[in-house]
Structure formats: structure tokens, C-alpha cells
């Protein structure tokens, strides 16, 4: 019995296992262990079951009222798929950035690995993903017998999305709020080894507790596994530049820059560049160091004759407002000569910001 369970778990975690097969594996584990996976819709269905129902007779309503009601329902339904307010606060996103982020938003159905969960229920509320990384907003409900201090944290929490090749690096597990026995937080990962693609996502939470100096004090010990399917990945805007520049190390070519509201990826071929001299220039003339103070995570990936620099922003930007990238004093324009991302010009400029 245990060998069969281990085989099922191995198939579940294998990166090449199709999503459709994963669901059947989870069902089989469910049947073997007599557990019920956490249903993200159960709370809503329970609420509906306990809510007194009154029959509404549209025939007695004026036509204008019926139209207004339909418009209201449509507006509410559309709003469900907007950026969650906690993620908007996390990104520091204003209304414009929130609208731009909707391309990469999904609200997936979450599957928890069945088994002894110690009464812990975790669901993914909303996911924002682009080619560089993923942000998963989750809610964890902890049994009432456990008192949660304000500084409660997971000893380890990771999220692994699908990528074209290689793996994404789990970079953060921010806890946004602790309200009673409910924890709301964000898992985020950074795919600087490869770009993210739609597909299977796995998340794992291990040991809940708090830190006393350098000692972790557990409140609950164990591991909780989640699975869901990522459907939406925002592509961002890619500028194919192919612009030669001169650096301290020699000649180089800025091949392209990809921007989304929460990330940037710069690709350079030839001589190495000094990352301390990288800036994004905006339409109002301001410059933002890249990577810099507004970078939540960043990485540098070197390949033969080329390099990629990734950054994930702590505060969302408006990509349409970026006019150039500055590298060691070289100004490579984006919008002035390449509104469709087909080219640009390298100009002399001051790289200090």
C-alpha cells in the first residue's frame, strides 16, 4: 500500500505529468486515504445554503429596474476578475497598473494533497504571472486550537511554476496579514533561468511557527502540498533593439528588453556590462536604477557571449512610460524610434539617476 502511494506521489510531482493525469492521481489518493481535498467553493456553497432565499419576481419590477439589476450583476461579475486589493497593495499598484496586470491574472481551483492535514486548509485566492515570475496570493485557515502570534511564519514555503527550460527560483513568502486564525500571504518566484509558461504549478508549505533569535519555534509541524493549473501568463512588451554600445569591457549589443508592470528582462550580447550603471528612463525624465531600490528580486544569467538581467519590481511601473534604457552612459531609446518594439537608437547620455 505504501509503495503504491509513493508511486502516485512521484507521478504527481514529476514535471512532465500532464495536468489531466494529476487530477486523476489526486482522486485516487483521495479514495485510498479517505480524505477530502479542500474545495475552494465550499465556503461559498455553505454560505448560500445558510442564506434565506426570497423569490424575486421580475414581472413585478419596472423594466428600467430589471436593466439596472442586470448591469449591476454584470459589473460585479467583471470585478471578480480584477486585481485583488491585497495584491494591489503588495505591488503598490495604482488603477492604471492594476488594469495592466489583469492580463496575467488567474483565480485557479486549488487541489491539496490528501492525507493528515492537521485541520490546515490553504487555498490560492489569485495569481499574477508574467514571463519573469509568479505571485500567488493565498489564504491559510489554521485550527482554532493554535494561537497565531503576529510574527507567525512558515519555516519554508515554495512555489514552482512551469518554465520553458530549467527551474524558477522561489524568492519570497511574504505574510500580509494575520486575522484570528487566518493567514493571508504571497508566494513569489523568479524565473531568471527561463521564461514562465502556462501549466502545472506546485506549492509547498512546511512547519508553521515563529523565530526566537535564530531558533525556529514550531506551532504546527508538517508539510502541506498544493497544486493548480496556471492558464494566464502576461507576455509584457518586448523591444527588439539590436543596438551596439561601447562599454568599459569592450563592444556589446543590446538585443532586447521585455517589460511588464512588475518585471523587466534585458538581454545583452558581447562584452560584459556593469549592472551598477543600468537605469530605466521614463517619459517625465526620471530614471530608476535597474536593478535597484525598486527591485524585489533580481538575477544575472550568463551564457556564451550573452547575458540576461532580470528584475522583479517592488512597486509596479507603467511600461508605456519607459522611453529608454541607460547602460554605462549609453542611452538606448525605446519609444522614440521603436513604438512597436522593432528597433531603437543608441545615443550618448548620462547614466546617473
Buried (B, 14 or more C-beta within 10 A) or exposed (E): EEEEBEEBBEBBBEEEBEBEEBBEBBEBBBEBEEBEBBBBEEEEEEEEEEEEEEEEEEEEEEEEEEEEEEEEEEEEEEEEEBBBEBBBEBBEBEEEBBEBBEBBBBBBEBBBBBBEBBEBBBBBBBBBBBBBBBBBBBBBBBEEEBEBEEEBBBBEBBBBBBBEEEBBBBBBBBBBEBEEBEBBBBBBBBBBBBBBBBBBBBBBBBBBBBEEEEEEEEBBEBEBBBBBBBEBBBEBBBBBBBBBBBBEEEEBBBBBBBBBBBBBBBBBBBBBBEBEBBBBBBEEEEBBBBBBEBBBBBBEBEEEEBBBBBBBBBBBBBBBBBBBBBBBBBBBBBBEEBEEBEBBBBBEBEBEB
